[in-house]
Amino acid sequence: MKSFHVLSLVTLLAVASGNALASSPTDVTRYDTRLPQSDRPAGGARCVVSASPELVKAVVQDYGHYAGYIKPFEKSRVVGKSGDKTDVYLEVPILKGAAKIWAVVRFDPPKKIGDTEVITGNMIKGNVKQMHGVWKLRRTPDNDTELKFEFLIVPNVPVPDSLLSSEARGAAFKAVSGLKGEALKRAAGT
């Protein structure tokens, strides 16, 4: 039974990150990183978006519509507010819909750190052990936006660090690619 759960988790991570179907835009790069919430490896992705930081931030904070432009999210909806923080329910189907990974993630308001705006999301409940994400936006000299997303997911079953970092990079890639596409559509007025 335990091997089935590990196999299911590996499948879940591959589907959630989109690695099985990913076609790489050449301008989105993946990288390894660590987040302060865990000693487990995280992954990141970055690109430059030909849109203002204000527009890109509006897309980042449009949490209730993530399922429309970040695949493979099936559901994304705002489920509450706690002061200036936003709680968002996120769901990804796995195993051809037979199971789902889900989490309620609390997003903090943007915080300025140097020349970068940072928006952090931390899981407050879900069916994985940990989930954390950090959006980073910085204005470029051309008035475009350098966009980064750093992501950590730790399942409830043992998984090697090498798999965690690979899948986190893939998930960050899908998030950055989807958000970039939506920002460019909005910038073009379509």
SULVEN-V54426 format. One record per residue. N is the residue number from 0. RES is the residue in three letters. SS is DSSP state (H for helix, E for strand, - for the rest). PHI is phi in whole degrees, -180 to 180 (NA if undefined). BURIAL is + if it has 24 or more other C-alpha atoms within 12 Angstrom, else -. Layout:
((N | RES | SS | PHI | BURIAL) (N | RES | SS | PHI | BURIAL))
This chain:
((0 | MET | - | NA | -) (1 | LYS | H | -62 | -) (2 | SER | H | -64 | -) (3 | PHE | H | -63 | -) (4 | HIS | H | -65 | -) (5 | VAL | H | -66 | -) (6 | LEU | H | -62 | -) (7 | SER | H | -62 | +) (8 | LEU | H | -66 | +) (9 | VAL | H | -61 | +) (10 | THR | H | -62 | +) (11 | LEU | H | -57 | +) (12 | LEU | H | -65 | +) (13 | ALA | H | -65 | +) (14 | VAL | H | -68 | +) (15 | ALA | H | -62 | +) (16 | SER | H | -84 | +) (17 | GLY | - | 77 | +) (18 | ASN | - | -59 | +) (19 | ALA | - | -65 | -) (20 | LEU | - | -119 | -) (21 | ALA | - | -66 | +) (22 | SER | - | -113 | -) (23 | SER | - | -81 | -) (24 | PRO | - | -65 | -) (25 | THR | - | -69 | -) (26 | ASP | - | -95 | -) (27 | VAL | - | -107 | +) (28 | THR | E | -111 | +) (29 | ARG | E | -103 | +) (30 | TYR | E | -155 | +) (31 | ASP | E | -89 | +) (32 | THR | E | -156 | +) (33 | ARG | - | -131 | +) (34 | LEU | - | -110 | +) (35 | PRO | - | -64 | -) (36 | GLN | - | -76 | -) (37 | SER | - | -156 | -) (38 | ASP | - | -90 | -) (39 | ARG | - | -81 | +) (40 | PRO | - | -71 | +) (41 | ALA | E | -120 | +) (42 | GLY | E | -132 | +) (43 | GLY | E | -140 | +) (44 | ALA | E | -146 | +) (45 | ARG | E | -146 | +) (46 | CYS | E | -163 | +) (47 | VAL | E | -109 | +) (48 | VAL | E | -106 | +) (49 | SER | - | -79 | +) (50 | ALA | - | -158 | +) (51 | SER | - | -68 | +) (52 | PRO | H | -59 | +) (53 | GLU | H | -64 | +) (54 | LEU | H | -68 | +) (55 | VAL | H | -63 | +) (56 | LYS | H | -63 | +) (57 | ALA | H | -62 | +) (58 | VAL | H | -70 | +) (59 | VAL | H | -57 | +) (60 | GLN | - | -86 | +) (61 | ASP | - | -87 | +) (62 | TYR | H | -55 | +) (63 | GLY | H | -67 | +) (64 | HIS | H | -112 | +) (65 | TYR | H | -53 | +) (66 | ALA | H | -61 | +) (67 | GLY | H | -79 | -) (68 | TYR | H | -137 | +) (69 | ILE | - | -117 | +) (70 | LYS | - | -93 | +) (71 | PRO | - | -105 | +) (72 | PHE | E | -54 | +) (73 | GLU | E | -96 | +) (74 | LYS | E | -135 | +) (75 | SER | E | -153 | +) (76 | ARG | E | -149 | +) (77 | VAL | E | -73 | +) (78 | VAL | E | -114 | -) (79 | GLY | E | 173 | -) (80 | LYS | E | -129 | -) (81 | SER | E | -133 | -) (82 | GLY | - | 66 | -) (83 | ASP | - | -97 | -) (84 | LYS | E | -103 | -) (85 | THR | E | -120 | +) (86 | ASP | E | -97 | +) (87 | VAL | E | -129 | +) (88 | TYR | E | -89 | +) (89 | LEU | E | -123 | +) (90 | GLU | E | -141 | +) (91 | VAL | E | -129 | +) (92 | PRO | E | -76 | +) (93 | ILE | E | -134 | +) (94 | LEU | H | 51 | -) (95 | LYS | H | 55 | -) (96 | GLY | H | 88 | -) (97 | ALA | - | -72 | -) (98 | ALA | E | -145 | -) (99 | LYS | E | -140 | +) (100 | ILE | E | -99 | +) (101 | TRP | E | -143 | +) (102 | ALA | E | -159 | +) (103 | VAL | E | -102 | +) (104 | VAL | E | -112 | +) (105 | ARG | E | -97 | +) (106 | PHE | E | -95 | +) (107 | ASP | - | -80 | +) (108 | PRO | - | -67 | +) (109 | PRO | - | -58 | +) (110 | LYS | E | -128 | -) (111 | LYS | E | -86 | -) (112 | ILE | E | -127 | -) (113 | GLY | - | 65 | -) (114 | ASP | - | -99 | -) (115 | THR | E | -118 | -) (116 | GLU | E | -94 | +) (117 | VAL | E | -122 | +) (118 | ILE | E | -124 | +) (119 | THR | E | -108 | +) (120 | GLY | E | -125 | +) (121 | ASN | E | -127 | +) (122 | MET | E | -65 | +) (123 | ILE | E | -105 | -) (124 | LYS | E | -164 | -) (125 | GLY | E | 168 | +) (126 | ASN | - | -106 | +) (127 | VAL | - | -126 | +) (128 | LYS | - | -73 | +) (129 | GLN | E | -145 | +) (130 | MET | E | -152 | +) (131 | HIS | E | -140 | +) (132 | GLY | E | -141 | +) (133 | VAL | E | -135 | +) (134 | TRP | E | -92 | +) (135 | LYS | E | -130 | +) (136 | LEU | E | -127 | +) (137 | ARG | E | -140 | +) (138 | ARG | E | -72 | +) (139 | THR | - | -90 | -) (140 | PRO | - | -59 | -) (141 | ASP | - | -87 | -) (142 | ASN | - | 67 | -) (143 | ASP | - | -93 | +) (144 | THR | E | -128 | +) (145 | GLU | E | -82 | +) (146 | LEU | E | -116 | +) (147 | LYS | E | -130 | +) (148 | PHE | E | -136 | +) (149 | GLU | E | -117 | +) (150 | PHE | E | -137 | +) (151 | LEU | E | -133 | +) (152 | ILE | E | -133 | +) (153 | VAL | E | -123 | +) (154 | PRO | - | -74 | +) (155 | ASN | - | -82 | -) (156 | VAL | - | -120 | -) (157 | PRO | - | -64 | -) (158 | VAL | - | -140 | +) (159 | PRO | - | -62 | -) (160 | ASP | H | -56 | -) (161 | SER | H | -62 | -) (162 | LEU | H | -71 | +) (163 | LEU | H | -59 | +) (164 | SER | H | -67 | +) (165 | SER | H | -62 | +) (166 | GLU | H | -70 | +) (167 | ALA | H | -66 | +) (168 | ARG | H | -61 | +) (169 | GLY | H | -64 | +) (170 | ALA | H | -66 | +) (171 | ALA | H | -63 | +) (172 | PHE | H | -58 | +) (173 | LYS | H | -64 | +) (174 | ALA | H | -65 | +) (175 | VAL | H | -65 | +) (176 | SER | H | -61 | +) (177 | GLY | H | -66 | +) (178 | LEU | H | -67 | +) (179 | LYS | H | -60 | +) (180 | GLY | H | -58 | +) (181 | GLU | H | -66 | +) (182 | ALA | H | -62 | +) (183 | LEU | H | -67 | +) (184 | LYS | H | -61 | -) (185 | ARG | H | -67 | -) (186 | ALA | H | -64 | -) (187 | ALA | H | -82 | -) (188 | GLY | - | 78 | -) (189 | THR | - | -107 | -))
